[in-house]
Amino acid sequence: MAKILVSGSVAYDRIMEYPGYFRDSLVADKLDDISVSFTVDKLSEGFGGTAGNIAYNLALLGEQPEILSTAGNDFEEYKKWLIRSGVETRSIAIAKELRTAGAFVVTDKEENQITIFHPGAMAREWSGEIPDTEHSHILKNVKAELAIVSAGNIADMVRLPKEFRTRGVPYFFDVGQAISVLSGDDLQDAIPGASMLLGNEYEMELTMQKSSWDIKRLLEEVPVIVTTRGVEGSRITTRDGEINVKA
């Protein structure tokens, strides 16, 4: 059983399922002037966010995840659920004047996704809401075996890798949907020293484009790259070669 720090978003998810394929409604040479509507046949609401999802699954695997994030004034029910699930919530800061982040996700038959995300309280840097006197143990005397930096507050995504490197905590860097906001400089600051880099195919292409580092150059900075590929499974790339894992 390992103590794992997980930074990223906690959010309320509204997930919709589209019974067709996005590609049938998108015209390649008209993407700069897009106006399209998808009628969905299923809608569910639940607890989500990158940190919430990762921590929940780590708890299912018997680990000891602790979330580093900022939530809003509507977080109480989500917090109770996390505690029941075995997730440590003491380091989740509350921005009392803001609502918890919200994600609106549409998924098609091939598991492609279109997501609209409202950051809400996540726009507040995590450290800004936690008094050092109460939570100084989290980073100043950290004893975690691993940290995972996932998509969330951008300042946190850039700052926390430096903290973990300084304190000798191995960390994974998951670019996720924050890749649309992270700059090339942000990526060049956060990736070096990570034990693993994760993203889907689109996110990984953007990571290489923004950082100006191809896959060979990325492997000089991080020993393992995991690329998720939807229905095709995942590709694990190391300096010794590739391993393909079925979905």
C-alpha positions as CSV (number, residue, x, y, z in Angstrom):
1,M,0.0,0.0,0.0
2,A,1.6,3.2,-1.2
3,K,0.9,6.9,-0.2
4,I,0.3,8.7,-3.5
5,L,-0.3,12.5,-3.9
6,V,-2.6,13.3,-6.7
7,S,-2.9,16.9,-8.0
8,G,-5.4,18.0,-10.7
9,S,-9.1,18.9,-10.9
10,V,-12.1,17.8,-8.9
11,A,-15.3,18.4,-10.8
12,Y,-18.9,17.5,-11.3
13,D,-19.3,15.7,-14.6
14,R,-22.3,15.8,-16.9
15,I,-21.6,13.0,-19.4
16,M,-23.6,12.6,-22.6
17,E,-23.5,9.7,-25.1
18,Y,-23.9,10.5,-28.8
19,P,-25.2,7.5,-30.8
20,G,-23.3,8.3,-33.9
21,Y,-19.8,9.4,-35.0
22,F,-18.4,12.9,-34.7
23,R,-16.6,12.5,-38.0
24,D,-19.9,12.3,-39.9
25,S,-20.8,15.8,-38.8
26,L,-17.4,17.5,-39.2
27,V,-16.2,18.8,-42.6
28,A,-12.4,18.9,-42.7
29,D,-12.1,22.1,-44.7
30,K,-14.7,23.9,-42.6
31,L,-13.2,23.5,-39.1
32,D,-12.4,27.2,-39.0
33,D,-16.1,28.1,-39.3
34,I,-17.7,25.4,-37.2
35,S,-21.4,25.4,-36.1
36,V,-22.7,21.9,-35.3
37,S,-25.2,20.3,-32.9
38,F,-25.2,16.8,-31.5
39,T,-28.4,15.2,-30.1
40,V,-27.5,12.8,-27.4
41,D,-29.6,9.9,-26.1
42,K,-28.0,9.4,-22.6
43,L,-27.1,11.9,-19.9
44,S,-25.5,11.1,-16.5
45,E,-24.2,13.3,-13.7
46,G,-21.5,12.3,-11.3
47,F,-18.3,13.0,-9.5
48,G,-15.2,13.5,-11.6
49,G,-12.2,15.6,-12.5
50,T,-8.7,14.2,-13.2
51,A,-7.6,14.1,-9.5
52,G,-10.9,12.7,-8.4
53,N,-11.0,9.9,-11.0
54,I,-7.3,8.9,-10.5
55,A,-7.5,8.9,-6.7
56,Y,-10.7,6.9,-6.7
57,N,-9.2,4.2,-8.9
58,L,-6.0,4.1,-6.8
59,A,-8.2,3.6,-3.7
60,L,-9.9,0.6,-5.5
61,L,-6.4,-0.8,-6.1
62,G,-5.7,-0.6,-2.3
63,E,-3.4,2.4,-2.4
64,Q,-3.5,5.5,-0.2
65,P,-4.3,8.5,-2.5
66,E,-4.4,12.1,-1.2
67,I,-5.8,14.8,-3.4
68,L,-4.1,18.2,-3.8
69,S,-6.8,20.5,-5.4
70,T,-9.2,23.3,-4.8
71,A,-13.0,22.8,-4.7
72,G,-15.9,25.1,-4.3
73,N,-18.8,25.8,-1.9
74,D,-20.9,22.9,-3.4
75,F,-18.3,20.2,-2.7
76,E,-19.7,18.6,0.5
77,E,-21.5,15.6,-1.2
78,Y,-18.5,14.9,-3.3
79,K,-16.2,15.0,-0.3
80,K,-18.3,12.6,1.6
81,W,-18.2,10.1,-1.3
82,L,-14.4,10.4,-1.6
83,I,-14.0,9.7,2.1
84,R,-16.3,6.6,1.9
85,S,-14.2,5.5,-1.1
86,G,-10.9,5.6,0.9
87,V,-9.5,8.9,-0.5
88,E,-7.8,11.3,1.8
89,T,-9.4,14.8,1.4
90,R,-7.7,16.9,4.1
91,S,-5.6,18.7,1.5
92,I,-8.5,19.8,-0.7
93,A,-8.9,23.5,-0.2
94,I,-12.3,25.2,-0.4
95,A,-12.9,28.5,-2.2
96,K,-16.1,29.5,-0.4
97,E,-17.1,32.1,-3.0
98,L,-16.8,29.8,-6.0
99,R,-18.4,26.6,-7.3
100,T,-16.6,23.4,-7.9
101,A,-15.3,22.9,-11.5
102,G,-17.7,21.4,-14.0
103,A,-17.2,19.3,-17.1
104,F,-19.7,18.8,-19.9
105,V,-18.6,15.8,-22.0
106,V,-20.0,14.3,-25.2
107,T,-18.8,10.8,-26.2
108,D,-19.4,9.2,-29.6
109,K,-19.6,5.5,-30.6
110,E,-15.8,5.3,-31.0
111,E,-15.1,6.8,-27.5
112,N,-14.0,10.1,-29.0
113,Q,-14.8,13.0,-26.7
114,I,-15.7,16.7,-26.9
115,T,-15.4,18.4,-23.5
116,I,-16.4,21.8,-22.3
117,F,-14.9,22.6,-19.0
118,H,-15.7,25.4,-16.5
119,P,-12.8,25.7,-14.0
120,G,-14.7,27.4,-11.2
121,A,-12.7,26.9,-8.0
122,M,-9.9,25.1,-9.8
123,A,-8.8,28.5,-11.2
124,R,-7.5,29.2,-7.7
125,E,-4.0,27.9,-7.1
126,W,-4.0,25.0,-4.6
127,S,-1.3,26.4,-2.3
128,G,-3.1,29.8,-2.0
129,E,-5.9,28.3,0.0
130,I,-4.0,26.0,2.4
131,P,-2.4,27.6,5.6
132,D,1.2,26.4,6.0
133,T,0.6,25.8,9.7
134,E,-2.1,23.3,9.0
135,H,-0.8,21.5,5.9
136,S,2.9,22.0,5.8
137,H,3.5,18.3,6.0
138,I,2.1,17.8,2.5
139,L,5.2,19.1,0.7
140,K,7.6,20.3,3.4
141,N,7.9,16.9,5.0
142,V,6.5,14.8,2.2
143,K,6.7,11.0,2.7
144,A,4.8,9.9,-0.4
145,E,6.1,7.2,-2.6
146,L,4.7,8.8,-5.7
147,A,3.0,11.9,-7.0
148,I,0.8,12.3,-10.1
149,V,0.4,15.7,-11.7
150,S,-2.7,15.6,-13.8
151,A,-4.7,18.3,-15.7
152,G,-5.9,21.0,-13.4
153,N,-4.8,24.5,-12.3
154,I,-2.0,25.4,-14.8
155,A,0.1,27.2,-12.2
156,D,0.0,24.0,-10.0
157,M,0.9,21.8,-13.0
158,V,4.0,23.9,-13.6
159,R,4.9,24.5,-9.9
160,L,4.4,21.1,-8.4
161,P,6.8,19.1,-10.6
162,K,9.6,21.5,-9.4
163,E,8.5,20.8,-5.8
164,F,8.5,17.1,-6.3
165,R,11.9,17.1,-8.0
166,T,13.3,19.2,-5.2
167,R,12.0,16.9,-2.5
168,G,12.9,13.7,-4.3
169,V,9.4,12.4,-4.9
170,P,9.0,10.5,-8.2
171,Y,6.1,11.9,-10.2
172,F,4.1,11.1,-13.3
173,F,3.0,14.0,-15.6
174,D,-0.3,13.6,-17.3
175,V,-0.9,16.5,-19.8
176,G,-4.5,15.6,-20.3
177,Q,-6.9,18.2,-21.5
178,A,-4.7,21.0,-20.1
179,I,-2.5,20.7,-23.2
180,S,-4.7,23.3,-24.9
181,V,-3.5,25.8,-22.3
182,L,0.0,24.7,-21.4
183,S,2.7,26.6,-23.2
184,G,5.9,25.1,-24.7
185,D,7.8,26.7,-21.9
186,D,5.4,25.1,-19.3
187,L,6.0,21.7,-20.9
188,Q,9.8,22.1,-21.0
189,D,9.7,23.0,-17.3
190,A,7.4,20.2,-16.1
191,I,8.4,17.1,-18.2
192,P,12.2,16.8,-17.4
193,G,12.6,14.7,-14.3
194,A,9.2,13.0,-14.5
195,S,9.2,9.2,-14.2
196,M,6.4,8.9,-16.8
197,L,4.6,11.1,-19.3
198,L,1.0,10.3,-20.2
199,G,-1.5,11.5,-22.8
200,N,-3.8,10.4,-25.6
201,E,-2.6,10.5,-29.2
202,Y,-3.9,14.0,-29.8
203,E,-2.5,15.4,-26.6
204,M,0.9,13.8,-27.3
205,E,1.1,15.3,-30.7
206,L,0.3,18.7,-29.3
207,T,2.9,18.1,-26.6
208,M,5.6,17.5,-29.2
209,Q,4.4,20.4,-31.3
210,K,4.3,22.9,-28.4
211,S,7.6,21.8,-26.8
212,S,9.4,21.4,-30.1
213,W,10.6,18.0,-28.9
214,D,10.0,14.9,-30.9
215,I,9.5,11.5,-29.3
216,K,13.2,10.8,-29.3
217,R,13.9,14.1,-27.6
218,L,11.1,13.5,-25.1
219,L,12.7,10.2,-24.1
220,E,15.9,12.0,-23.2
221,E,13.8,13.8,-20.5
222,V,11.4,11.1,-19.3
223,P,12.1,7.3,-19.4
224,V,8.5,6.1,-20.1
225,I,5.8,7.6,-22.3
226,V,2.3,6.2,-22.3
227,T,0.0,7.1,-25.2
228,T,-3.7,6.1,-24.9
229,R,-5.3,5.3,-28.2
230,G,-9.0,4.8,-27.5
231,V,-10.4,1.5,-28.9
232,E,-6.8,0.6,-30.0
233,G,-5.6,0.4,-26.4
234,S,-2.3,2.0,-25.3
235,R,1.3,2.3,-26.5
236,I,4.1,2.3,-23.9
237,T,7.3,3.8,-25.3
238,T,10.7,3.6,-23.6
239,R,14.3,4.1,-24.7
240,D,14.3,0.3,-25.4
241,G,11.3,0.2,-27.7
242,E,7.5,0.0,-27.7
243,I,4.9,-2.2,-26.2
244,N,1.3,-2.1,-27.4
245,V,-1.5,-3.0,-24.9
246,K,-5.0,-3.9,-26.1
247,A,-8.0,-2.0,-24.7
